[in-house]
Amino acid sequence: MIPLYSLYTDAATQPQSGLSAGGILLIHNHQQVQHGVALTATTTVLFYTDSQIVSQSLEKRYAKHYQAQVDALLAAQQPFQLVLTQWVPEKQNMGAHTLANQALHAREDVK
């Protein structure tokens, strides 16, 4: 029989103080090991995109036809300790969508 371990983790941050801590719970043979740890401050970026191909390409660090653009995005993420990329439906990305269309129309007006 293969031993079974269950591992649960979570983190919490107090925005006002900037303090963060993590919790770890390990369960094996109905026994629990609990551990709380202080986490050092990091810079985390939540990167939302309504493009599934961008999200998937960043996750894989590869794109069949747009590798240069993926590499540029990954390079832009380097200064940050953690970047979490999340795909969202277009309707949840309307602010950025509107700005992109405004910039596009401004470029068309210059022509």
Biopython code that builds the backbone (N, CA, C, O; Angstrom):
import numpy as np
from Bio.PDB.StructureBuilder import StructureBuilder

atoms = [
    (1, "MET", "N", (0.840, -1.180, 0.000)),
    (1, "MET", "CA", (0.000, 0.000, 0.000)),
    (1, "MET", "C", (0.889, 1.248, 0.000)),
    (1, "MET", "O", (1.840, 1.344, 0.776)),
    (2, "ILE", "N", (0.570, 2.191, -0.870)),
    (2, "ILE", "CA", (1.316, 3.441, -0.963)),
    (2, "ILE", "C", (0.823, 4.386, 0.129)),
    (2, "ILE", "O", (-0.385, 4.580, 0.270)),
    (3, "PRO", "N", (1.742, 4.984, 0.913)),
    (3, "PRO", "CA", (1.317, 5.933, 1.947)),
    (3, "PRO", "C", (0.622, 7.138, 1.308)),
    (3, "PRO", "O", (1.042, 7.622, 0.257)),
    (4, "LEU", "N", (-0.429, 7.608, 1.946)),
    (4, "LEU", "CA", (-1.184, 8.750, 1.452)),
    (4, "LEU", "C", (-0.982, 9.932, 2.378)),
    (4, "LEU", "O", (-1.193, 9.834, 3.587)),
    (5, "TYR", "N", (-0.575, 11.036, 1.806)),
    (5, "TYR", "CA", (-0.432, 12.298, 2.530)),
    (5, "TYR", "C", (-1.387, 13.302, 1.917)),
    (5, "TYR", "O", (-1.570, 13.336, 0.700)),
    (6, "SER", "N", (-1.999, 14.123, 2.766)),
    (6, "SER", "CA", (-2.815, 15.239, 2.299)),
    (6, "SER", "C", (-2.143, 16.511, 2.789)),
    (6, "SER", "O", (-1.822, 16.645, 3.970)),
    (7, "LEU", "N", (-1.937, 17.439, 1.872)),
    (7, "LEU", "CA", (-1.261, 18.688, 2.196)),
    (7, "LEU", "C", (-2.169, 19.849, 1.831)),
    (7, "LEU", "O", (-2.608, 19.968, 0.687)),
    (8, "TYR", "N", (-2.449, 20.701, 2.802)),
    (8, "TYR", "CA", (-3.270, 21.887, 2.608)),
    (8, "TYR", "C", (-2.432, 23.106, 2.950)),
    (8, "TYR", "O", (-1.725, 23.116, 3.958)),
    (9, "THR", "N", (-2.508, 24.136, 2.113)),
    (9, "THR", "CA", (-1.772, 25.372, 2.394)),
    (9, "THR", "C", (-2.665, 26.574, 2.121)),
    (9, "THR", "O", (-3.605, 26.513, 1.329)),
    (10, "ASP", "N", (-2.343, 27.659, 2.796)),
    (10, "ASP", "CA", (-3.036, 28.924, 2.558)),
    (10, "ASP", "C", (-2.140, 30.044, 3.044)),
    (10, "ASP", "O", (-1.214, 29.823, 3.823)),
    (11, "ALA", "N", (-2.424, 31.244, 2.578)),
    (11, "ALA", "CA", (-1.683, 32.422, 3.019)),
    (11, "ALA", "C", (-2.674, 33.531, 3.313)),
    (11, "ALA", "O", (-3.769, 33.574, 2.751)),
    (12, "ALA", "N", (-2.275, 34.425, 4.199)),
    (12, "ALA", "CA", (-3.113, 35.567, 4.566)),
    (12, "ALA", "C", (-2.230, 36.803, 4.637)),
    (12, "ALA", "O", (-1.077, 36.740, 5.061)),
    (13, "THR", "N", (-2.798, 37.935, 4.212)),
    (13, "THR", "CA", (-2.079, 39.202, 4.241)),
    (13, "THR", "C", (-2.971, 40.263, 4.856)),
    (13, "THR", "O", (-4.166, 40.334, 4.571)),
    (14, "GLN", "N", (-2.379, 41.079, 5.696)),
    (14, "GLN", "CA", (-3.070, 42.227, 6.287)),
    (14, "GLN", "C", (-2.660, 43.451, 5.462)),
    (14, "GLN", "O", (-1.535, 43.931, 5.596)),
    (15, "PRO", "N", (-3.555, 43.961, 4.614)),
    (15, "PRO", "CA", (-3.169, 45.052, 3.708)),
    (15, "PRO", "C", (-2.671, 46.309, 4.435)),
    (15, "PRO", "O", (-1.756, 46.976, 3.952)),
    (16, "GLN", "N", (-3.257, 46.632, 5.575)),
    (16, "GLN", "CA", (-2.852, 47.847, 6.282)),
    (16, "GLN", "C", (-1.417, 47.764, 6.792)),
    (16, "GLN", "O", (-0.671, 48.737, 6.680)),
    (17, "SER", "N", (-1.020, 46.633, 7.343)),
    (17, "SER", "CA", (0.325, 46.499, 7.908)),
    (17, "SER", "C", (1.313, 45.881, 6.927)),
    (17, "SER", "O", (2.524, 46.029, 7.091)),
    (18, "GLY", "N", (0.806, 45.188, 5.908)),
    (18, "GLY", "CA", (1.679, 44.523, 4.958)),
    (18, "GLY", "C", (2.215, 43.188, 5.459)),
    (18, "GLY", "O", (3.008, 42.545, 4.772)),
    (19, "LEU", "N", (1.792, 42.764, 6.651)),
    (19, "LEU", "CA", (2.256, 41.492, 7.198)),
    (19, "LEU", "C", (1.554, 40.327, 6.505)),
    (19, "LEU", "O", (0.372, 40.396, 6.167)),
    (20, "SER", "N", (2.322, 39.254, 6.307)),
    (20, "SER", "CA", (1.769, 38.053, 5.683)),
    (20, "SER", "C", (2.202, 36.826, 6.468)),
    (20, "SER", "O", (3.270, 36.804, 7.079)),
    (21, "ALA", "N", (1.351, 35.805, 6.439)),
    (21, "ALA", "CA", (1.671, 34.543, 7.097)),
    (21, "ALA", "C", (1.056, 33.411, 6.293)),
    (21, "ALA", "O", (0.096, 33.600, 5.546)),
    (22, "GLY", "N", (1.636, 32.229, 6.465)),
    (22, "GLY", "CA", (1.125, 31.065, 5.761)),
    (22, "GLY", "C", (0.779, 29.971, 6.746)),
    (22, "GLY", "O", (1.327, 29.909, 7.847)),
    (23, "GLY", "N", (-0.128, 29.118, 6.344)),
    (23, "GLY", "CA", (-0.512, 27.970, 7.156)),
    (23, "GLY", "C", (-0.340, 26.694, 6.357)),
    (23, "GLY", "O", (-0.680, 26.631, 5.175)),
    (24, "ILE", "N", (0.190, 25.686, 7.014)),
    (24, "ILE", "CA", (0.421, 24.393, 6.370)),
    (24, "ILE", "C", (-0.182, 23.308, 7.259)),
    (24, "ILE", "O", (0.080, 23.259, 8.461)),
    (25, "LEU", "N", (-0.975, 22.458, 6.667)),
    (25, "LEU", "CA", (-1.579, 21.337, 7.384)),
    (25, "LEU", "C", (-1.256, 20.069, 6.606)),
    (25, "LEU", "O", (-1.632, 19.930, 5.442)),
    (26, "LEU", "N", (-0.554, 19.147, 7.259)),
    (26, "LEU", "CA", (-0.181, 17.872, 6.664)),
    (26, "LEU", "C", (-0.893, 16.770, 7.431)),
    (26, "LEU", "O", (-0.815, 16.707, 8.658)),
    (27, "ILE", "N", (-1.589, 15.900, 6.704)),
    (27, "ILE", "CA", (-2.317, 14.798, 7.336)),
    (27, "ILE", "C", (-1.792, 13.484, 6.763)),
    (27, "ILE", "O", (-1.700, 13.299, 5.549)),
    (28, "HIS", "N", (-1.449, 12.572, 7.688)),
    (28, "HIS", "CA", (-0.959, 11.244, 7.298)),
    (28, "HIS", "C", (-1.365, 10.264, 8.397)),
    (28, "HIS", "O", (-1.112, 10.512, 9.576)),
    (29, "ASN", "N", (-1.983, 9.173, 8.020)),
    (29, "ASN", "CA", (-2.451, 8.159, 8.982)),
    (29, "ASN", "C", (-3.304, 8.773, 10.090)),
    (29, "ASN", "O", (-3.151, 8.430, 11.263)),
    (30, "HIS", "N", (-4.195, 9.673, 9.716)),
    (30, "HIS", "CA", (-5.117, 10.343, 10.641)),
    (30, "HIS", "C", (-4.400, 11.213, 11.664)),
    (30, "HIS", "O", (-5.001, 11.613, 12.661)),
    (31, "GLN", "N", (-3.130, 11.512, 11.431)),
    (31, "GLN", "CA", (-2.366, 12.405, 12.304)),
    (31, "GLN", "C", (-2.149, 13.716, 11.560)),
    (31, "GLN", "O", (-1.885, 13.725, 10.358)),
    (32, "GLN", "N", (-2.264, 14.834, 12.297)),
    (32, "GLN", "CA", (-2.085, 16.150, 11.699)),
    (32, "GLN", "C", (-0.786, 16.784, 12.176)),
    (32, "GLN", "O", (-0.411, 16.688, 13.344)),
    (33, "VAL", "N", (-0.122, 17.425, 11.245)),
    (33, "VAL", "CA", (1.004, 18.292, 11.573)),
    (33, "VAL", "C", (0.612, 19.674, 11.093)),
    (33, "VAL", "O", (0.319, 19.867, 9.914)),
    (34, "GLN", "N", (0.606, 20.639, 12.004)),
    (34, "GLN", "CA", (0.207, 22.001, 11.681)),
    (34, "GLN", "C", (1.406, 22.920, 11.834)),
    (34, "GLN", "O", (2.200, 22.787, 12.766)),
    (35, "HIS", "N", (1.519, 23.850, 10.906)),
    (35, "HIS", "CA", (2.644, 24.764, 10.960)),
    (35, "HIS", "C", (2.212, 26.122, 10.414)),
    (35, "HIS", "O", (1.660, 26.209, 9.317)),
    (36, "GLY", "N", (2.462, 27.165, 11.172)),
    (36, "GLY", "CA", (2.227, 28.532, 10.724)),
    (36, "GLY", "C", (3.570, 29.215, 10.529)),
    (36, "GLY", "O", (4.466, 29.076, 11.361)),
    (37, "VAL", "N", (3.712, 29.948, 9.438)),
    (37, "VAL", "CA", (4.986, 30.591, 9.135)),
    (37, "VAL", "C", (4.770, 32.050, 8.758)),
    (37, "VAL", "O", (3.782, 32.403, 8.114)),
    (38, "ALA", "N", (5.710, 32.884, 9.172)),
    (38, "ALA", "CA", (5.710, 34.276, 8.728)),
    (38, "ALA", "C", (6.231, 34.312, 7.299)),
    (38, "ALA", "O", (7.189, 33.616, 6.962)),
    (39, "LEU", "N", (5.607, 35.114, 6.472)),
    (39, "LEU", "CA", (6.054, 35.263, 5.091)),
    (39, "LEU", "C", (6.627, 36.665, 4.907)),
    (39, "LEU", "O", (6.063, 37.641, 5.403)),
    (40, "THR", "N", (7.731, 36.762, 4.205)),
    (40, "THR", "CA", (8.312, 38.076, 3.948)),
    (40, "THR", "C", (7.515, 38.781, 2.867)),
    (40, "THR", "O", (6.873, 38.153, 2.025)),
    (41, "ALA", "N", (7.572, 40.084, 2.912)),
    (41, "ALA", "CA", (6.837, 40.892, 1.939)),
    (41, "ALA", "C", (7.371, 40.612, 0.537)),
    (41, "ALA", "O", (8.581, 40.552, 0.317)),
    (42, "THR", "N", (6.472, 40.445, -0.380)),
    (42, "THR", "CA", (6.838, 40.236, -1.776)),
    (42, "THR", "C", (5.963, 41.135, -2.635)),
    (42, "THR", "O", (4.946, 41.660, -2.181)),
    (43, "THR", "N", (6.370, 41.298, -3.854)),
    (43, "THR", "CA", (5.550, 42.042, -4.801)),
    (43, "THR", "C", (4.848, 41.034, -5.688)),
    (43, "THR", "O", (5.482, 40.319, -6.463)),
    (44, "THR", "N", (3.548, 40.986, -5.567)),
    (44, "THR", "CA", (2.739, 40.065, -6.353)),
    (44, "THR", "C", (1.911, 40.864, -7.348)),
    (44, "THR", "O", (1.319, 41.885, -6.998)),
    (45, "VAL", "N", (1.875, 40.398, -8.575)),
    (45, "VAL", "CA", (1.068, 41.023, -9.616)),
    (45, "VAL", "C", (0.011, 40.021, -10.045)),
    (45, "VAL", "O", (0.321, 38.876, -10.370)),
    (46, "LEU", "N", (-1.230, 40.457, -10.043)),
    (46, "LEU", "CA", (-2.323, 39.653, -10.593)),
    (46, "LEU", "C", (-2.557, 40.164, -12.009)),
    (46, "LEU", "O", (-3.036, 41.282, -12.199)),
    (47, "PHE", "N", (-2.222, 39.354, -12.992)),
    (47, "PHE", "CA", (-2.286, 39.744, -14.395)),
    (47, "PHE", "C", (-3.510, 39.085, -15.016)),
    (47, "PHE", "O", (-3.558, 37.867, -15.187)),
    (48, "TYR", "N", (-4.508, 39.917, -15.354)),
    (48, "TYR", "CA", (-5.740, 39.413, -15.942)),
    (48, "TYR", "C", (-5.718, 39.659, -17.444)),
    (48, "TYR", "O", (-5.330, 40.737, -17.894)),
    (49, "THR", "N", (-6.129, 38.670, -18.215)),
    (49, "THR", "CA", (-6.228, 38.810, -19.664)),
    (49, "THR", "C", (-7.483, 38.105, -20.149)),
    (49, "THR", "O", (-7.881, 37.071, -19.615)),
    (50, "ASP", "N", (-8.103, 38.691, -21.181)),
    (50, "ASP", "CA", (-9.267, 38.013, -21.754)),
    (50, "ASP", "C", (-8.858, 37.162, -22.959)),
    (50, "ASP", "O", (-9.709, 36.671, -23.700)),
    (51, "SER", "N", (-7.564, 36.995, -23.140)),
    (51, "SER", "CA", (-7.054, 36.142, -24.217)),
    (51, "SER", "C", (-6.600, 34.804, -23.638)),
    (51, "SER", "O", (-5.621, 34.735, -22.895)),
    (52, "GLN", "N", (-7.319, 33.756, -23.986)),
    (52, "GLN", "CA", (-6.948, 32.430, -23.498)),
    (52, "GLN", "C", (-5.584, 32.013, -24.034)),
    (52, "GLN", "O", (-4.820, 31.349, -23.334)),
    (53, "ILE", "N", (-5.274, 32.397, -25.268)),
    (53, "ILE", "CA", (-3.991, 31.990, -25.837)),
    (53, "ILE", "C", (-2.829, 32.680, -25.123)),
    (53, "ILE", "O", (-1.770, 32.078, -24.943)),
    (54, "VAL", "N", (-3.014, 33.930, -24.718)),
    (54, "VAL", "CA", (-1.964, 34.624, -23.960)),
    (54, "VAL", "C", (-1.784, 33.944, -22.609)),
    (54, "VAL", "O", (-0.657, 33.659, -22.203)),
    (55, "SER", "N", (-2.866, 33.688, -21.925)),
    (55, "SER", "CA", (-2.799, 33.038, -20.617)),
    (55, "SER", "C", (-2.117, 31.677, -20.711)),
    (55, "SER", "O", (-1.231, 31.369, -19.915)),
    (56, "GLN", "N", (-2.528, 30.868, -21.677)),
    (56, "GLN", "CA", (-1.950, 29.530, -21.833)),
    (56, "GLN", "C", (-0.486, 29.598, -22.256)),
    (56, "GLN", "O", (0.332, 28.808, -21.783)),
    (57, "SER", "N", (-0.151, 30.526, -23.131)),
    (57, "SER", "CA", (1.230, 30.657, -23.595)),
    (57, "SER", "C", (2.162, 31.075, -22.466)),
    (57, "SER", "O", (3.287, 30.583, -22.377)),
    (58, "LEU", "N", (1.704, 31.981, -21.604)),
    (58, "LEU", "CA", (2.527, 32.386, -20.465)),
    (58, "LEU", "C", (2.706, 31.232, -19.491)),
    (58, "LEU", "O", (3.788, 31.041, -18.936)),
    (59, "GLU", "N", (1.651, 30.471, -19.288)),
    (59, "GLU", "CA", (1.742, 29.316, -18.394)),
    (59, "GLU", "C", (2.753, 28.295, -18.918)),
    (59, "GLU", "O", (3.535, 27.738, -18.149)),
    (60, "LYS", "N", (2.732, 28.052, -20.239)),
    (60, "LYS", "CA", (3.637, 27.083, -20.850)),
    (60, "LYS", "C", (5.006, 27.695, -21.164)),
    (60, "LYS", "O", (5.975, 26.982, -21.426)),
    (61, "ARG", "N", (5.066, 29.046, -21.131)),
    (61, "ARG", "CA", (6.273, 29.785, -21.518)),
    (61, "ARG", "C", (6.638, 29.499, -22.981)),
    (61, "ARG", "O", (7.812, 29.490, -23.351)),
    (62, "TYR", "N", (5.616, 29.269, -23.797)),
    (62, "TYR", "CA", (5.833, 28.904, -25.189)),
    (62, "TYR", "C", (4.629, 29.317, -26.031)),
    (62, "TYR", "O", (3.482, 29.215, -25.597)),
    (63, "ALA", "N", (4.917, 29.781, -27.238)),
    (63, "ALA", "CA", (3.868, 30.060, -28.213)),
    (63, "ALA", "C", (4.390, 29.655, -29.593)),
    (63, "ALA", "O", (5.507, 30.011, -29.967)),
    (64, "LYS", "N", (3.602, 28.931, -30.323)),
    (64, "LYS", "CA", (4.035, 28.420, -31.616)),
    (64, "LYS", "C", (4.390, 29.545, -32.586)),
    (64, "LYS", "O", (5.394, 29.457, -33.292)),
    (65, "HIS", "N", (3.574, 30.603, -32.626)),
    (65, "HIS", "CA", (3.777, 31.663, -33.612)),
    (65, "HIS", "C", (4.185, 33.009, -33.007)),
    (65, "HIS", "O", (4.577, 33.909, -33.751)),
    (66, "TYR", "N", (4.108, 33.172, -31.711)),
    (66, "TYR", "CA", (4.364, 34.479, -31.089)),
    (66, "TYR", "C", (5.360, 34.373, -29.941)),
    (66, "TYR", "O", (5.181, 35.016, -28.907)),
    (67, "GLN", "N", (6.400, 33.576, -30.111)),
    (67, "GLN", "CA", (7.348, 33.357, -29.022)),
    (67, "GLN", "C", (8.043, 34.650, -28.599)),
    (67, "GLN", "O", (8.299, 34.851, -27.411)),
    (68, "ALA", "N", (8.351, 35.527, -29.553)),
    (68, "ALA", "CA", (9.018, 36.790, -29.205)),
    (68, "ALA", "C", (8.145, 37.626, -28.266)),
    (68, "ALA", "O", (8.653, 38.242, -27.329)),
    (69, "GLN", "N", (6.837, 37.647, -28.518)),
    (69, "GLN", "CA", (5.932, 38.407, -27.655)),
    (69, "GLN", "C", (5.797, 37.755, -26.283)),
    (69, "GLN", "O", (5.740, 38.449, -25.268)),
    (70, "VAL", "N", (5.747, 36.431, -26.249)),
    (70, "VAL", "CA", (5.693, 35.721, -24.965)),
    (70, "VAL", "C", (6.968, 35.998, -24.178)),
    (70, "VAL", "O", (6.912, 36.265, -22.978)),
    (71, "ASP", "N", (8.114, 35.937, -24.848)),
    (71, "ASP", "CA", (9.385, 36.219, -24.178)),
    (71, "ASP", "C", (9.414, 37.644, -23.639)),
    (71, "ASP", "O", (9.929, 37.884, -22.547)),
    (72, "ALA", "N", (8.862, 38.592, -24.402)),
    (72, "ALA", "CA", (8.823, 39.992, -23.940)),
    (72, "ALA", "C", (7.937, 40.137, -22.704)),
    (72, "ALA", "O", (8.292, 40.852, -21.767)),
    (73, "LEU", "N", (6.787, 39.463, -22.696)),
    (73, "LEU", "CA", (5.912, 39.506, -21.521)),
    (73, "LEU", "C", (6.587, 38.863, -20.310)),
    (73, "LEU", "O", (6.515, 39.397, -19.203)),
    (74, "LEU", "N", (7.237, 37.729, -20.514)),
    (74, "LEU", "CA", (7.933, 37.063, -19.413)),
    (74, "LEU", "C", (9.072, 37.940, -18.881)),
    (74, "LEU", "O", (9.303, 37.987, -17.673)),
    (75, "ALA", "N", (9.771, 38.624, -19.761)),
    (75, "ALA", "CA", (10.850, 39.523, -19.337)),
    (75, "ALA", "C", (10.286, 40.693, -18.530)),
    (75, "ALA", "O", (10.902, 41.128, -17.557)),
    (76, "ALA", "N", (9.129, 41.200, -18.925)),
    (76, "ALA", "CA", (8.504, 42.311, -18.193)),
    (76, "ALA", "C", (8.063, 41.875, -16.796)),
    (76, "ALA", "O", (7.934, 42.705, -15.896)),
    (77, "GLN", "N", (7.835, 40.583, -16.618)),
    (77, "GLN", "CA", (7.411, 40.058, -15.320)),
    (77, "GLN", "C", (8.586, 39.812, -14.377)),
    (77, "GLN", "O", (8.380, 39.638, -13.176)),
    (78, "GLN", "N", (9.795, 39.794, -14.889)),
    (78, "GLN", "CA", (10.973, 39.437, -14.095)),
    (78, "GLN", "C", (11.184, 40.277, -12.837)),
    (78, "GLN", "O", (11.598, 39.722, -11.819)),
    (79, "PRO", "N", (10.921, 41.590, -12.854)),
    (79, "PRO", "CA", (11.170, 42.377, -11.632)),
    (79, "PRO", "C", (10.267, 42.007, -10.454)),
    (79, "PRO", "O", (10.552, 42.381, -9.316)),
    (80, "PHE", "N", (9.195, 41.285, -10.715)),
    (80, "PHE", "CA", (8.229, 40.975, -9.682)),
    (80, "PHE", "C", (8.469, 39.580, -9.113)),
    (80, "PHE", "O", (8.810, 38.644, -9.836)),
    (81, "GLN", "N", (8.283, 39.466, -7.801)),
    (81, "GLN", "CA", (8.525, 38.195, -7.123)),
    (81, "GLN", "C", (7.568, 37.104, -7.608)),
    (81, "GLN", "O", (7.963, 35.950, -7.772)),
    (82, "LEU", "N", (6.309, 37.482, -7.833)),
    (82, "LEU", "CA", (5.289, 36.510, -8.225)),
    (82, "LEU", "C", (4.298, 37.184, -9.165)),
    (82, "LEU", "O", (3.778, 38.256, -8.859)),
    (83, "VAL", "N", (4.040, 36.561, -10.299)),
    (83, "VAL", "CA", (3.028, 37.039, -11.232)),
    (83, "VAL", "C", (2.041, 35.896, -11.452)),
    (83, "VAL", "O", (2.411, 34.809, -11.896)),
    (84, "LEU", "N", (0.795, 36.164, -11.135)),
    (84, "LEU", "CA", (-0.274, 35.178, -11.326)),
    (84, "LEU", "C", (-1.108, 35.616, -12.516)),
    (84, "LEU", "O", (-1.732, 36.677, -12.486)),
    (85, "THR", "N", (-1.121, 34.806, -13.559)),
    (85, "THR", "CA", (-1.882, 35.123, -14.763)),
    (85, "THR", "C", (-3.230, 34.430, -14.677)),
    (85, "THR", "O", (-3.317, 33.238, -14.385)),
    (86, "GLN", "N", (-4.276, 35.196, -14.934)),
    (86, "GLN", "CA", (-5.638, 34.662, -14.834)),
    (86, "GLN", "C", (-6.429, 35.063, -16.066)),
    (86, "GLN", "O", (-6.544, 36.251, -16.367)),
    (87, "TRP", "N", (-6.977, 34.089, -16.781)),
    (87, "TRP", "CA", (-7.872, 34.400, -17.874)),
    (87, "TRP", "C", (-9.220, 34.819, -17.298)),
    (87, "TRP", "O", (-9.728, 34.209, -16.358)),
    (88, "VAL", "N", (-9.794, 35.881, -17.887)),
    (88, "VAL", "CA", (-11.131, 36.339, -17.505)),
    (88, "VAL", "C", (-11.939, 36.558, -18.774)),
    (88, "VAL", "O", (-11.369, 36.872, -19.819)),
    (89, "PRO", "N", (-13.249, 36.401, -18.705)),
    (89, "PRO", "CA", (-14.077, 36.691, -19.873)),
    (89, "PRO", "C", (-13.974, 38.177, -20.233)),
    (89, "PRO", "O", (-13.726, 39.020, -19.371)),
    (90, "GLU", "N", (-14.166, 38.477, -21.507)),
    (90, "GLU", "CA", (-14.060, 39.860, -21.980)),
    (90, "GLU", "C", (-14.924, 40.822, -21.161)),
    (90, "GLU", "O", (-14.508, 41.949, -20.893)),
    (91, "LYS", "N", (-16.107, 40.392, -20.767)),
    (91, "LYS", "CA", (-17.006, 41.287, -20.029)),
    (91, "LYS", "C", (-16.450, 41.655, -18.655)),
    (91, "LYS", "O", (-16.892, 42.637, -18.059)),
    (92, "GLN", "N", (-15.487, 40.884, -18.140)),
    (92, "GLN", "CA", (-14.846, 41.225, -16.865)),
    (92, "GLN", "C", (-13.556, 42.015, -17.077)),
    (92, "GLN", "O", (-12.852, 42.331, -16.118)),
    (93, "ASN", "N", (-13.255, 42.327, -18.316)),
    (93, "ASN", "CA", (-12.024, 43.031, -18.655)),
    (93, "ASN", "C", (-12.340, 44.297, -19.450)),
    (93, "ASN", "O", (-11.530, 44.749, -20.260)),
    (94, "MET", "N", (-13.520, 44.863, -19.213)),
    (94, "MET", "CA", (-14.003, 45.968, -20.038)),
    (94, "MET", "C", (-13.151, 47.227, -19.920)),
    (94, "MET", "O", (-13.027, 47.964, -20.898)),
    (95, "GLY", "N", (-12.562, 47.498, -18.764)),
    (95, "GLY", "CA", (-11.723, 48.696, -18.625)),
    (95, "GLY", "C", (-10.555, 48.650, -19.585)),
    (95, "GLY", "O", (-10.328, 49.599, -20.336)),
    (96, "ALA", "N", (-9.809, 47.555, -19.571)),
    (96, "ALA", "CA", (-8.665, 47.413, -20.469)),
    (96, "ALA", "C", (-9.126, 47.304, -21.921)),
    (96, "ALA", "O", (-8.468, 47.821, -22.823)),
    (97, "HIS", "N", (-10.246, 46.637, -22.144)),
    (97, "HIS", "CA", (-10.797, 46.487, -23.494)),
    (97, "HIS", "C", (-11.119, 47.851, -24.089)),
    (97, "HIS", "O", (-10.782, 48.129, -25.240)),
    (98, "THR", "N", (-11.766, 48.693, -23.307)),
    (98, "THR", "CA", (-12.129, 50.040, -23.762)),
    (98, "THR", "C", (-10.885, 50.863, -24.063)),
    (98, "THR", "O", (-10.835, 51.554, -25.081)),
    (99, "LEU", "N", (-9.879, 50.800, -23.195)),
    (99, "LEU", "CA", (-8.643, 51.548, -23.427)),
    (99, "LEU", "C", (-7.937, 51.077, -24.691)),
    (99, "LEU", "O", (-7.411, 51.897, -25.444)),
    (100, "ALA", "N", (-7.919, 49.776, -24.934)),
    (100, "ALA", "CA", (-7.286, 49.248, -26.144)),
    (100, "ALA", "C", (-8.001, 49.753, -27.395)),
    (100, "ALA", "O", (-7.352, 50.134, -28.368)),
    (101, "ASN", "N", (-9.336, 49.758, -27.374)),
    (101, "ASN", "CA", (-10.097, 50.260, -28.522)),
    (101, "ASN", "C", (-9.897, 51.751, -28.720)),
    (101, "ASN", "O", (-9.814, 52.213, -29.858)),
    (102, "GLN", "N", (-9.817, 52.520, -27.631)),
    (102, "GLN", "CA", (-9.560, 53.951, -27.751)),
    (102, "GLN", "C", (-8.197, 54.205, -28.383)),
    (102, "GLN", "O", (-8.062, 55.076, -29.242)),
    (103, "ALA", "N", (-7.183, 53.444, -27.959)),
    (103, "ALA", "CA", (-5.844, 53.600, -28.528)),
    (103, "ALA", "C", (-5.832, 53.212, -30.003)),
    (103, "ALA", "O", (-5.158, 53.850, -30.812)),
    (104, "LEU", "N", (-6.580, 52.166, -30.350)),
    (104, "LEU", "CA", (-6.663, 51.753, -31.743)),
    (104, "LEU", "C", (-7.307, 52.845, -32.599)),
    (104, "LEU", "O", (-6.816, 53.163, -33.682)),
    (105, "HIS", "N", (-8.397, 53.409, -32.111)),
    (105, "HIS", "CA", (-9.090, 54.465, -32.863)),
    (105, "HIS", "C", (-8.212, 55.703, -32.979)),
    (105, "HIS", "O", (-8.241, 56.377, -34.008)),
    (106, "ALA", "N", (-7.436, 56.015, -31.954)),
    (106, "ALA", "CA", (-6.524, 57.160, -32.020)),
    (106, "ALA", "C", (-5.462, 56.936, -33.092)),
    (106, "ALA", "O", (-5.088, 57.876, -33.793)),
    (107, "ARG", "N", (-4.980, 55.730, -33.226)),
    (107, "ARG", "CA", (-3.992, 55.417, -34.273)),
    (107, "ARG", "C", (-4.628, 55.521, -35.657)),
    (107, "ARG", "O", (-3.997, 55.981, -36.608)),
    (108, "GLU", "N", (-5.888, 55.087, -35.756)),
    (108, "GLU", "CA", (-6.569, 55.170, -37.048)),
    (108, "GLU", "C", (-6.793, 56.615, -37.444)),
    (108, "GLU", "O", (-6.725, 56.949, -38.627)),
    (109, "ASP", "N", (-7.063, 57.488, -36.465)),
    (109, "ASP", "CA", (-7.289, 58.909, -36.739)),
    (109, "ASP", "C", (-6.026, 59.606, -37.211)),
    (109, "ASP", "O", (-6.108, 60.593, -37.941)),
    (110, "VAL", "N", (-4.856, 59.116, -36.810)),
    (110, "VAL", "CA", (-3.585, 59.719, -37.196)),
    (110, "VAL", "C", (-3.267, 59.421, -38.653)),
    (110, "VAL", "O", (-2.619, 60.226, -39.321)),
    (111, "LYS", "N", (-3.717, 58.273, -39.154)),
    (111, "LYS", "CA", (-3.438, 57.893, -40.557)),
    (111, "LYS", "C", (-4.035, 58.824, -41.530)),
    (111, "LYS", "O", (-3.886, 58.635, -42.737)),
]
sb = StructureBuilder()
sb.init_structure("model")
sb.init_model(0)
sb.init_chain("A")
sb.init_seg("    ")
for serial, (resi, resn, name, xyz) in enumerate(atoms, 1):
    if name == "N":
        sb.init_residue(resn, " ", resi, " ")
    sb.init_atom(name, np.array(xyz, "f"), 0.0, 1.0, " ", f" {name:<3s}", serial, name[0])
structure = sb.get_structure()
